[in-house]
């Protein structure tokens, strides 16, 4: 990477890079195959939570007994990603680096306070996802940096989680709107203590809906839905008009919160 | 500039030299003349290029040939044994699940992996498994029927 700089692109699963190359959106002189680097294909539990190696595929995440036990919401989300073929080939880290707007992992992982470890010939650093996504297809990775790991902190006790996506067509479609809810219940009561709401696909990057979070903690679901719709910045495209997507944000927020609370209270 | 590679396709070993940019779908169709695998959307969405690599379903249009180095690939051509159709292929024929035939190899490869993992799927299981394989002709009804029929025939 240091040698070739901007002329090189990293290949993991290939499901994003190859499409961009076929459409001539990128034309790298060199393609560096990350799969030749050993020991990057893992999902492990560390002291600070979950560690997902750069070459772990969506499929590995989907089928991981560890993830099913400790982070079931991640399994719920990744099952909706594309198709079994794409999940067999594509990596979660690659998905984050691609920073596509209409995509599932970024919103949920951001709501989970995940971070990525970026390594270059000059050293390494850890980037919280809130600082990682910069714009459409743009991350804060510097030239020469590769993401080697995704780190997901453990869920709090009495956690409240859900991920809902809305597609306008078949299950294969990319999300038009998505809502990730990650929070925790107050001890002793059934009320929300803290919550993070991240909206996906309705802005250049996944976005926190801070107004919605405040409203939710004070028990105002309707207000939260309005705030979330206000915070969203959807673009009219083939998946829906701007106003339609804003309406869907409202609906999805209410459903996602209801589903999350039901799951948590049921436990 | 070509690089040498070996791979196994349908049980037979092949040795070739390929350019780094070569896609697996083109290696299969043009270099090995196995045209059963089709190129539909060329972006991994339609499933027409589905093959089985080391036991897993992949989109061969999004797989670099060099990424198939030293691996085992199965294509639709590998399902026929001594001129006898695989139960899935026979089920597709008997249940009128083929019109133009373009989606068929991808459908069958996907169904094959499904039945390997889940020998008695429900209709919903079949729909979920085939969600990534598009058909523009049939409306899917007969395809699902054929997969269910193949499942119950291999049960016997």
Interface residues (C-beta under 8 A of the other chain):
Chain A: X11 X14 X15 X18 X19 X22 X31 X33 X35 X59 X82 X83 X84 X85 X86 X88 X89 X170 X171 X172
Chain B: X20 X23 X42 X43 X44 X45 X47 X50 X56 X57 X58 X59 X62 X63 X64 X66 X67 X110 X113 X128 X129 X131 X132
